[in-house]
Amino acid sequence: MSILSSLWLILLLSIRIAAFRSECLELTAVVSDEDGRAKFECWEMAQPFVRYPTTGEAIMGLADVSNVSYVVLPPKSKEGLHKPPHPMFFVLLSGRAHVTLPEGDDELWIEAGVNGFMIAIDIVGDGHYTEYPSDKPSVALQLPFSEGRIPEYRLVKSGVCTPNPAPKLSDEL
């Protein structure tokens, strides 16, 4: 299996099940507003789902990515206030992440296998906070967009895509 095929498989497995009922994928993006403050937006990606050749659905040509990183994040760790080094997809393969903003009460819970796929493009301003509350390491892929080109999308709303429930502490991965 080629690396590109493996990445598509991982992306497909990371997308929340509800996305398969729609023609296009909805993803939460953390972006910078015109004043450099981080905020969440719910995006609908422009490329629609199509029938996958064997079974299921896929989004072909979702985005061009480069310099993919595999990251292991320690249990119960915090990244503190930070910005992504490049506009990118963030795919959580195991564990969970809790993303908050310096201003406001908005939060994004990311859980592998449930809604483990987001976009991080808040590369100007202060950025956002991320903590990994699992008792085990969280593993993620960072997939920077080639040449910083963000894939086409439609803004669905300000704030996170729903549903975005906080995981129960007893649901440890």
Contacts in CASP RR format, 6 or more apart in sequence:
PFRMAT RR
TARGET T0000
AUTHOR 0000-0000-0000
METHOD contacts of the structure
MODEL  1
MSILSSLWLILLLSIRIAAFRSECLELTAVVSDEDGRAKFECWEMAQPFV
RYPTTGEAIMGLADVSNVSYVVLPPKSKEGLHKPPHPMFFVLLSGRAHVT
LPEGDDELWIEAGVNGFMIAIDIVGDGHYTEYPSDKPSVALQLPFSEGRI
PEYRLVKSGVCTPNPAPKLSDEL
1 9 0 8 1.000
7 65 0 8 1.000
7 68 0 8 1.000
7 141 0 8 1.000
7 143 0 8 1.000
8 58 0 8 1.000
10 91 0 8 1.000
10 93 0 8 1.000
10 141 0 8 1.000
11 62 0 8 1.000
11 89 0 8 1.000
11 91 0 8 1.000
11 117 0 8 1.000
12 58 0 8 1.000
13 113 0 8 1.000
14 91 0 8 1.000
14 92 0 8 1.000
14 93 0 8 1.000
14 112 0 8 1.000
14 113 0 8 1.000
14 116 0 8 1.000
14 117 0 8 1.000
15 25 0 8 1.000
15 116 0 8 1.000
15 117 0 8 1.000
16 113 0 8 1.000
16 114 0 8 1.000
16 115 0 8 1.000
16 116 0 8 1.000
16 117 0 8 1.000
18 163 0 8 1.000
19 25 0 8 1.000
19 26 0 8 1.000
19 49 0 8 1.000
20 49 0 8 1.000
20 56 0 8 1.000
20 57 0 8 1.000
22 44 0 8 1.000
22 49 0 8 1.000
23 48 0 8 1.000
23 49 0 8 1.000
24 44 0 8 1.000
24 45 0 8 1.000
24 46 0 8 1.000
24 47 0 8 1.000
24 48 0 8 1.000
24 49 0 8 1.000
24 154 0 8 1.000
25 44 0 8 1.000
25 45 0 8 1.000
25 47 0 8 1.000
25 49 0 8 1.000
25 59 0 8 1.000
25 62 0 8 1.000
26 42 0 8 1.000
26 43 0 8 1.000
26 44 0 8 1.000
26 45 0 8 1.000
26 156 0 8 1.000
26 161 0 8 1.000
27 42 0 8 1.000
27 43 0 8 1.000
27 45 0 8 1.000
27 117 0 8 1.000
27 118 0 8 1.000
27 119 0 8 1.000
27 153 0 8 1.000
27 161 0 8 1.000
28 40 0 8 1.000
28 41 0 8 1.000
28 42 0 8 1.000
28 43 0 8 1.000
28 108 0 8 1.000
28 115 0 8 1.000
28 118 0 8 1.000
28 119 0 8 1.000
28 159 0 8 1.000
28 160 0 8 1.000
28 161 0 8 1.000
28 164 0 8 1.000
29 40 0 8 1.000
29 41 0 8 1.000
29 42 0 8 1.000
29 43 0 8 1.000
29 118 0 8 1.000
29 119 0 8 1.000
29 120 0 8 1.000
29 121 0 8 1.000
29 153 0 8 1.000
30 38 0 8 1.000
30 39 0 8 1.000
30 40 0 8 1.000
30 99 0 8 1.000
30 101 0 8 1.000
30 108 0 8 1.000
30 118 0 8 1.000
30 119 0 8 1.000
30 120 0 8 1.000
30 121 0 8 1.000
30 122 0 8 1.000
30 127 0 8 1.000
30 128 0 8 1.000
31 38 0 8 1.000
31 39 0 8 1.000
31 40 0 8 1.000
31 41 0 8 1.000
31 121 0 8 1.000
31 122 0 8 1.000
32 38 0 8 1.000
32 39 0 8 1.000
32 121 0 8 1.000
32 122 0 8 1.000
32 123 0 8 1.000
32 124 0 8 1.000
32 125 0 8 1.000
32 127 0 8 1.000
33 39 0 8 1.000
36 122 0 8 1.000
36 124 0 8 1.000
36 125 0 8 1.000
36 126 0 8 1.000
37 101 0 8 1.000
37 102 0 8 1.000
37 103 0 8 1.000
37 125 0 8 1.000
37 126 0 8 1.000
38 101 0 8 1.000
38 102 0 8 1.000
38 103 0 8 1.000
38 122 0 8 1.000
38 125 0 8 1.000
38 126 0 8 1.000
38 127 0 8 1.000
38 128 0 8 1.000
39 101 0 8 1.000
39 106 0 8 1.000
39 158 0 8 1.000
39 159 0 8 1.000
40 101 0 8 1.000
40 106 0 8 1.000
40 108 0 8 1.000
40 158 0 8 1.000
40 159 0 8 1.000
40 160 0 8 1.000
41 155 0 8 1.000
41 156 0 8 1.000
41 157 0 8 1.000
41 158 0 8 1.000
41 159 0 8 1.000
42 155 0 8 1.000
42 156 0 8 1.000
42 157 0 8 1.000
42 158 0 8 1.000
42 159 0 8 1.000
42 160 0 8 1.000
42 161 0 8 1.000
42 162 0 8 1.000
43 119 0 8 1.000
43 153 0 8 1.000
43 154 0 8 1.000
43 155 0 8 1.000
43 156 0 8 1.000
43 161 0 8 1.000
44 153 0 8 1.000
44 154 0 8 1.000
44 156 0 8 1.000
45 59 0 8 1.000
45 62 0 8 1.000
45 151 0 8 1.000
45 152 0 8 1.000
45 153 0 8 1.000
46 151 0 8 1.000
46 152 0 8 1.000
46 153 0 8 1.000
46 154 0 8 1.000
47 59 0 8 1.000
47 60 0 8 1.000
47 61 0 8 1.000
47 62 0 8 1.000
47 151 0 8 1.000
47 152 0 8 1.000
48 59 0 8 1.000
49 57 0 8 1.000
49 58 0 8 1.000
49 59 0 8 1.000
50 57 0 8 1.000
50 58 0 8 1.000
50 59 0 8 1.000
50 60 0 8 1.000
51 57 0 8 1.000
51 58 0 8 1.000
52 58 0 8 1.000
62 151 0 8 1.000
63 89 0 8 1.000
63 143 0 8 1.000
63 145 0 8 1.000
63 146 0 8 1.000
63 149 0 8 1.000
63 150 0 8 1.000
63 151 0 8 1.000
64 145 0 8 1.000
64 146 0 8 1.000
64 147 0 8 1.000
64 149 0 8 1.000
65 88 0 8 1.000
65 89 0 8 1.000
65 143 0 8 1.000
65 144 0 8 1.000
65 145 0 8 1.000
65 146 0 8 1.000
66 144 0 8 1.000
66 145 0 8 1.000
66 146 0 8 1.000
66 147 0 8 1.000
67 86 0 8 1.000
67 144 0 8 1.000
68 141 0 8 1.000
68 142 0 8 1.000
68 143 0 8 1.000
68 144 0 8 1.000
69 141 0 8 1.000
69 142 0 8 1.000
70 139 0 8 1.000
70 140 0 8 1.000
70 141 0 8 1.000
71 139 0 8 1.000
71 140 0 8 1.000
71 141 0 8 1.000
71 142 0 8 1.000
72 137 0 8 1.000
72 138 0 8 1.000
72 139 0 8 1.000
73 79 0 8 1.000
73 97 0 8 1.000
73 132 0 8 1.000
73 137 0 8 1.000
73 138 0 8 1.000
73 139 0 8 1.000
73 140 0 8 1.000
74 132 0 8 1.000
74 137 0 8 1.000
75 132 0 8 1.000
75 134 0 8 1.000
75 135 0 8 1.000
75 136 0 8 1.000
75 137 0 8 1.000
75 138 0 8 1.000
76 132 0 8 1.000
76 133 0 8 1.000
76 134 0 8 1.000
76 135 0 8 1.000
77 131 0 8 1.000
77 132 0 8 1.000
78 129 0 8 1.000
78 130 0 8 1.000
78 131 0 8 1.000
78 132 0 8 1.000
79 129 0 8 1.000
79 130 0 8 1.000
79 131 0 8 1.000
80 129 0 8 1.000
80 130 0 8 1.000
80 131 0 8 1.000
81 102 0 8 1.000
81 126 0 8 1.000
81 127 0 8 1.000
81 128 0 8 1.000
81 129 0 8 1.000
82 127 0 8 1.000
82 128 0 8 1.000
82 129 0 8 1.000
82 130 0 8 1.000
83 122 0 8 1.000
83 123 0 8 1.000
83 124 0 8 1.000
83 125 0 8 1.000
83 126 0 8 1.000
83 127 0 8 1.000
83 128 0 8 1.000
84 90 0 8 1.000
84 120 0 8 1.000
84 121 0 8 1.000
84 122 0 8 1.000
84 123 0 8 1.000
84 142 0 8 1.000
85 123 0 8 1.000
85 144 0 8 1.000
86 123 0 8 1.000
86 144 0 8 1.000
86 145 0 8 1.000
86 148 0 8 1.000
87 119 0 8 1.000
87 120 0 8 1.000
87 121 0 8 1.000
87 123 0 8 1.000
87 144 0 8 1.000
87 145 0 8 1.000
87 148 0 8 1.000
87 150 0 8 1.000
88 119 0 8 1.000
88 120 0 8 1.000
88 121 0 8 1.000
88 142 0 8 1.000
88 143 0 8 1.000
88 144 0 8 1.000
88 145 0 8 1.000
89 117 0 8 1.000
89 118 0 8 1.000
89 119 0 8 1.000
89 120 0 8 1.000
89 141 0 8 1.000
89 142 0 8 1.000
89 143 0 8 1.000
89 145 0 8 1.000
90 110 0 8 1.000
90 117 0 8 1.000
90 118 0 8 1.000
90 119 0 8 1.000
90 120 0 8 1.000
90 140 0 8 1.000
90 141 0 8 1.000
90 142 0 8 1.000
90 143 0 8 1.000
91 116 0 8 1.000
91 117 0 8 1.000
91 140 0 8 1.000
91 141 0 8 1.000
91 143 0 8 1.000
92 110 0 8 1.000
92 111 0 8 1.000
92 112 0 8 1.000
92 113 0 8 1.000
92 116 0 8 1.000
92 117 0 8 1.000
92 138 0 8 1.000
92 139 0 8 1.000
92 140 0 8 1.000
93 112 0 8 1.000
93 139 0 8 1.000
93 140 0 8 1.000
93 141 0 8 1.000
94 112 0 8 1.000
94 136 0 8 1.000
94 137 0 8 1.000
94 138 0 8 1.000
94 139 0 8 1.000
94 173 0 8 1.000
95 111 0 8 1.000
95 112 0 8 1.000
95 132 0 8 1.000
95 134 0 8 1.000
95 136 0 8 1.000
95 137 0 8 1.000
95 138 0 8 1.000
95 139 0 8 1.000
95 173 0 8 1.000
96 109 0 8 1.000
96 110 0 8 1.000
96 111 0 8 1.000
96 112 0 8 1.000
96 132 0 8 1.000
96 133 0 8 1.000
96 134 0 8 1.000
96 138 0 8 1.000
96 167 0 8 1.000
96 173 0 8 1.000
97 109 0 8 1.000
97 110 0 8 1.000
97 130 0 8 1.000
97 131 0 8 1.000
97 132 0 8 1.000
97 138 0 8 1.000
97 140 0 8 1.000
98 107 0 8 1.000
98 108 0 8 1.000
98 109 0 8 1.000
98 110 0 8 1.000
98 130 0 8 1.000
98 131 0 8 1.000
98 132 0 8 1.000
98 133 0 8 1.000
98 166 0 8 1.000
99 107 0 8 1.000
99 108 0 8 1.000
99 109 0 8 1.000
99 110 0 8 1.000
99 118 0 8 1.000
99 128 0 8 1.000
99 129 0 8 1.000
99 130 0 8 1.000
100 106 0 8 1.000
100 107 0 8 1.000
100 108 0 8 1.000
100 128 0 8 1.000
100 129 0 8 1.000
101 107 0 8 1.000
101 127 0 8 1.000
101 128 0 8 1.000
101 129 0 8 1.000
102 126 0 8 1.000
102 127 0 8 1.000
102 128 0 8 1.000
102 129 0 8 1.000
106 159 0 8 1.000
106 160 0 8 1.000
107 160 0 8 1.000
107 164 0 8 1.000
107 166 0 8 1.000
108 118 0 8 1.000
108 160 0 8 1.000
108 164 0 8 1.000
109 115 0 8 1.000
109 164 0 8 1.000
109 165 0 8 1.000
109 166 0 8 1.000
109 167 0 8 1.000
110 116 0 8 1.000
110 117 0 8 1.000
110 118 0 8 1.000
111 167 0 8 1.000
111 173 0 8 1.000
112 138 0 8 1.000
112 139 0 8 1.000
112 173 0 8 1.000
115 161 0 8 1.000
115 164 0 8 1.000
119 150 0 8 1.000
120 128 0 8 1.000
121 150 0 8 1.000
122 128 0 8 1.000
132 138 0 8 1.000
134 172 0 8 1.000
134 173 0 8 1.000
135 172 0 8 1.000
136 172 0 8 1.000
136 173 0 8 1.000
145 151 0 8 1.000
END
